[in-house]
Amino acid sequence: MKITDVEVIELRTPGWTGETFDGSYDNCLVLVHTDAGITGIAEVDSVPSVIKAIINAPRSHSHAYGLKDAVLGQDPLNPPAVWDRMYDLTSYYGRRGVVIHAISAIDIALWDIKGKAEKKPLSELLGTKKRDSLLAYGTVYPLGETPDAVRFNIDRGLKRGLKAIKIVADPHWRYDLKKTELLIRTARQHVGPEIRLMCDAATAWTEAEQGLPVVPIFRDNGFLWLEAPLPIDDLAGHARFAGQGVPIGGGDLGLTTHFEYETAFDVGKIDIAQPDVTMAGGLTELMRIAASAKQRGKRVVTHGYKSNITIAANLAFLSQHWDDEPCEYSTSESELRWELTNERFPLGPDGRIKVPTAPGLGVSLNTKTVAKYRVG
């Protein structure tokens, strides 16, 4: 089997301005076609027009290929080999950042092809499947600036059947500790002791001194982790949060490849790697990140705030992962979040999502949604 084409489709919700931190209102689909008539699908949580340019670019020289040029004619049934080829042939201008985002999409699509060709779900291709469902956790954003707003916004997640909720900090948290404590305690009191709570600081603090006083509040209210407390480049600042009684997560806001995650583990002292499979290097690199984490006694909890394509990839990985970690379940109201695939992932009464059992990713594109939001 050979790769014959790589197709990039840009999607965008009409009127979307991109002024808030929500990547679910546009999308970049990547389809890898083969001479066997099998097509793999993927998406990227990045800038669609940039991804398209990286994939379609003509080669500049021997280590500055466009990705389509790098993969045409290659065997799609060996994703790690194709990954290494893409990485090498883009090393002059890639190695990290947005080029890895584009590599991620092609890699996911290749794994989808491999699963379809072998008539196996990805959960069985990536390792020994250990579980048939995963606990879902939903991100509530924005949280609100009053107790009533906190209760209202958290109810959006509870009404979907979530048993685990991640609240998101706001920049005003750095200025008013008393108000911040009120909002955090309101969240815990509203959901009760049985619902799991986490917090995404989303770099609400610009320096460790602003965030460290809040950590005991999270600890006292039973929060399972605190992610992205600072801009990711401030690894020394991240390290100051270590050992304070609340596990620190990081990486979802920009880290790519196991090389960067190893630095975050060793220098930033993060407890939990939070790679986005569509950005960090695809499923091939996600397995490498997991190996680095396991070697260091760290955890992996994947990020995912796009569509059911990303959820399917995360479910496949987490189903064979050594720990029963939760799967992020976007609560975005974007139609692209919910309608891009024909398949749905409804939550069970226990708040868990069933792992797909169909070959490959186990999802297919809703052609009506693609046509409705297609750009160009």
C-alpha positions in Angstrom: 0.0 0.0 0.0 1.2 3.5 -0.9 0.2 7.0 0.1 -1.1 8.8 -3.0 -2.3 12.2 -1.7 -2.7 14.4 1.4 -5.8 16.6 1.4 -6.2 19.6 3.8 -9.7 21.0 4.4 -10.1 24.2 6.3 -13.4 24.7 8.4 -14.6 27.8 10.1 -17.8 28.9 11.8 -19.2 32.0 10.1 -18.5 35.2 12.1 -15.9 33.6 14.3 -13.3 36.2 15.2 -10.9 34.1 17.3 -10.9 36.7 20.1 -11.4 34.1 22.9 -9.4 31.1 23.9 -11.5 28.4 22.2 -10.2 26.5 19.2 -13.4 24.6 18.5 -14.9 27.2 16.2 -12.5 26.5 13.3 -10.7 23.3 12.3 -8.2 21.8 10.0 -9.0 18.4 8.6 -6.2 16.3 7.1 -7.1 13.3 4.9 -4.4 10.8 3.8 -5.4 8.8 0.7 -3.9 5.5 -0.5 -3.8 3.4 -3.6 -5.9 0.8 -1.8 -8.8 3.1 -1.5 -8.4 3.5 2.3 -8.5 7.1 3.6 -7.3 8.1 7.0 -8.7 11.2 8.8 -7.3 13.5 11.4 -7.6 17.1 12.7 -5.2 19.7 14.1 -5.7 22.2 16.9 -3.6 24.8 15.2 -3.9 27.6 12.6 -5.5 25.9 9.6 -4.0 28.1 6.9 -0.5 27.5 8.3 -1.0 23.8 8.5 -2.2 23.7 4.9 0.9 25.7 3.7 3.3 23.3 5.5 1.7 20.3 4.0 1.4 21.6 0.5 4.7 23.5 0.3 7.1 22.5 -2.5 10.5 21.3 -1.2 13.1 24.0 -0.7 16.1 21.6 -0.2 16.9 18.2 1.1 15.9 19.0 4.7 13.1 21.5 4.0 10.3 19.5 2.4 6.6 20.2 2.4 5.0 17.3 4.2 3.0 16.0 1.3 6.1 15.8 -0.8 7.8 13.9 2.1 5.1 11.2 2.4 3.9 10.5 -1.1 4.7 6.9 -2.1 5.5 5.9 1.5 4.0 2.9 3.3 1.1 4.1 5.4 1.1 0.9 7.5 4.3 1.9 9.2 3.5 5.2 10.9 6.6 5.5 13.1 8.8 5.1 10.0 6.9 7.8 8.2 7.0 10.0 11.3 10.8 9.8 11.4 11.0 10.6 7.7 8.8 13.7 8.1 10.8 14.9 11.1 14.1 14.5 9.2 12.9 16.1 6.0 11.6 19.1 7.8 14.4 19.4 10.3 15.8 22.6 8.8 12.6 24.6 9.6 10.7 22.3 11.8 11.7 20.1 14.8 9.2 21.9 17.1 6.1 24.0 17.0 3.7 24.2 14.1 5.5 21.8 11.8 5.0 19.1 14.5 1.3 20.1 14.6 1.1 19.2 10.9 3.1 16.0 11.3 0.7 15.1 14.1 -2.3 15.2 11.8 -0.6 13.0 9.1 0.5 10.5 11.8 -3.0 10.2 13.3 -4.4 9.6 9.8 -1.8 6.9 9.1 -2.8 5.1 12.3 -6.4 5.4 11.2 -5.4 3.8 7.8 -3.5 1.0 9.6 -6.5 0.2 11.8 -8.9 0.1 8.9 -6.5 -2.1 6.8 -6.0 -4.5 9.6 -9.7 -4.3 10.7 -8.7 -3.4 14.3 -9.5 -0.5 16.5 -6.6 1.7 17.5 -7.0 0.7 21.1 -5.7 -2.7 20.1 -3.0 -1.5 17.8 -1.3 0.8 20.3 -0.9 -1.8 23.0 -2.7 -4.2 25.2 -6.2 -2.8 25.7 -6.9 -2.6 29.5 -10.3 -0.8 29.6 -13.5 -0.4 27.5 -14.4 3.0 28.9 -12.8 6.1 30.3 -14.0 8.7 32.8 -14.8 12.0 31.0 -13.8 15.3 32.4 -15.2 18.6 31.0 -13.6 22.0 31.1 -15.9 24.8 32.3 -14.8 28.1 30.6 -15.4 30.8 31.6 -16.0 30.0 35.3 -17.5 33.4 36.2 -16.7 36.2 38.6 -19.5 35.6 41.1 -20.7 32.6 43.1 -23.9 32.6 41.1 -22.0 32.6 37.9 -19.8 29.8 39.1 -22.8 27.6 39.9 -24.5 28.4 36.6 -21.5 27.6 34.5 -20.6 24.4 36.4 -24.2 23.3 35.9 -23.6 23.2 32.2 -21.1 20.4 32.8 -23.2 18.6 35.3 -26.2 18.6 33.0 -24.2 16.7 30.5 -23.6 14.0 33.0 -20.0 14.8 33.9 -18.5 13.3 37.1 -15.3 15.3 36.7 -15.0 19.0 36.0 -12.0 21.2 35.3 -12.5 24.9 36.1 -10.5 27.6 34.4 -8.8 30.5 36.1 -9.1 34.1 35.0 -6.4 36.8 35.0 -8.2 38.6 37.8 -7.2 35.7 40.1 -3.7 37.2 40.4 -5.1 40.4 42.0 -7.7 39.3 44.5 -6.9 36.2 46.5 -10.0 36.6 48.7 -12.3 36.6 45.7 -10.4 33.7 44.1 -10.8 31.6 47.3 -14.5 32.3 47.3 -14.9 31.1 43.7 -12.9 28.0 44.3 -14.8 27.1 47.5 -18.1 27.8 45.7 -17.2 25.3 43.0 -16.4 22.6 45.5 -19.5 23.3 47.7 -21.7 23.3 44.6 -20.6 19.9 43.2 -20.2 18.2 46.6 -17.5 15.7 47.6 -18.2 13.1 44.9 -17.4 15.1 41.8 -13.8 15.3 40.8 -12.4 18.8 40.4 -9.3 20.1 38.6 -8.1 23.6 37.6 -6.6 24.9 34.4 -4.8 28.1 35.4 -4.3 28.8 31.6 -1.4 31.0 32.5 -3.5 33.3 34.6 -0.4 34.0 36.6 2.7 35.6 35.1 5.0 34.7 37.9 5.1 32.0 40.6 4.5 34.5 43.4 1.0 35.2 42.1 -0.1 31.6 42.0 1.6 29.9 45.0 -0.8 31.4 47.6 -3.7 29.8 45.8 -2.2 26.2 45.9 -3.2 25.6 49.5 -6.8 26.5 48.6 -6.8 23.9 45.9 -5.3 21.4 48.2 -7.9 22.0 50.9 -10.7 21.6 48.4 -9.5 18.3 47.0 -8.4 19.4 43.5 -6.7 16.6 41.6 -4.3 18.8 39.7 -3.4 22.3 38.6 -2.3 22.8 35.1 -0.5 25.5 33.2 0.1 27.8 36.2 2.6 29.9 34.2 3.7 30.5 30.6 5.3 27.2 29.5 8.8 28.8 28.9 9.0 29.6 32.6 10.1 26.1 33.7 12.0 27.4 36.7 8.7 29.0 37.9 6.9 25.7 37.3 9.4 23.9 39.5 8.5 26.2 42.4 5.0 24.6 42.5 6.5 21.2 43.0 5.8 19.4 46.3 3.0 21.8 47.4 0.4 19.1 47.7 -1.3 19.5 44.3 0.1 17.8 41.2 1.1 20.2 38.5 0.3 19.5 34.9 1.8 21.1 31.8 2.4 21.0 28.1 -1.0 21.5 26.6 -0.3 25.1 25.8 2.5 24.5 23.3 4.9 21.7 24.0 5.7 19.3 21.1 7.7 16.0 21.0 9.1 14.0 23.8 12.2 16.2 23.8 10.3 19.2 25.2 8.3 17.1 27.6 11.5 15.5 29.0 12.8 19.1 29.7 9.5 19.9 31.4 9.8 16.8 33.6 13.4 17.4 34.5 13.6 21.2 34.8 10.0 22.2 35.3 9.3 19.3 37.7 5.8 18.9 36.3 3.9 15.8 37.6 1.6 15.4 34.7 2.3 15.6 31.0 -0.7 16.9 29.1 0.1 16.5 25.4 -2.5 17.2 22.7 -2.3 14.4 20.2 -3.0 16.8 17.4 -0.1 19.1 18.3 2.5 17.1 20.2 3.4 14.7 17.4 0.4 12.4 16.8 -0.1 9.0 18.3 3.5 7.9 17.4 5.0 10.7 19.5 2.4 10.4 22.2 3.6 6.9 22.9 7.2 8.2 23.1 6.1 10.9 25.6 4.4 8.2 27.6 7.5 6.1 27.7 9.5 9.1 28.9 6.9 9.8 31.6 6.8 6.2 32.8 10.6 6.2 33.1 10.4 9.2 35.4 7.4 8.1 37.4 5.2 10.8 35.9 1.6 10.7 34.6 0.1 11.4 31.2 -3.4 13.0 30.9 -4.0 14.0 27.3 -5.4 17.3 26.3 -8.2 17.6 23.8 -10.6 20.5 23.0 -11.5 20.0 19.4 -14.0 17.4 18.0 -14.8 13.8 18.4 -11.8 13.0 16.1 -9.5 14.1 18.9 -11.6 12.3 21.5 -11.4 9.1 19.6 -7.6 9.3 19.3 -7.3 10.0 23.1 -9.7 7.2 24.0 -7.6 4.8 21.9 -4.4 5.9 23.7 -5.9 6.0 27.2 -7.6 2.6 26.9 -4.2 0.9 26.8 -2.4 3.3 29.1 -0.9 1.9 32.3 -3.2 4.1 34.5 -6.9 4.7 34.3 -6.6 8.4 33.5 -9.6 10.6 32.6 -10.3 11.8 29.0 -11.0 15.4 28.3 -14.5 16.0 27.0 -15.0 19.4 25.5 -18.2 21.3 26.5 -17.9 23.8 23.7 -21.1 24.9 22.1 -19.6 24.9 18.7 -21.4 22.8 16.1 -18.0 21.7 14.8 -17.3 20.1 18.3 -20.5 18.0 18.2 -21.4 17.5 14.5 -18.1 16.9 12.7 -18.4 13.1 12.9 -21.3 10.8 12.4 -20.5 9.1 15.6 -21.2 10.5 19.1 -19.6 9.7 22.4 -22.4 10.0 24.9 -21.6 9.8 28.6 -22.9 6.9 30.6 -24.6 7.2 34.0 -21.2 6.8 35.5 -19.8 9.7 33.5 -17.6 7.4 31.4 -17.1 7.3 27.6 -17.0 4.0 25.7 -13.9 3.3 23.7 -14.6 2.9 19.9 -14.5 -0.6 18.7 -14.7 0.1 14.9 -11.5 -0.2 12.9 -9.1 2.7 13.0 -10.2 5.8 14.9 -13.7 4.5 14.8 -15.2 7.7 13.5 -16.3 9.0 10.1 -16.8 12.5 8.8 -20.3 14.1 8.6 -20.1 15.3 5.0 -22.9 17.8 5.6 -21.1 19.5 8.4 -17.9 19.6 6.3 -19.7 21.1 3.4 -21.4 23.7 5.6 -18.3 25.0 7.2 -15.7 24.5 4.5 -13.5 27.5 3.7 -12.8 27.9 0.0 
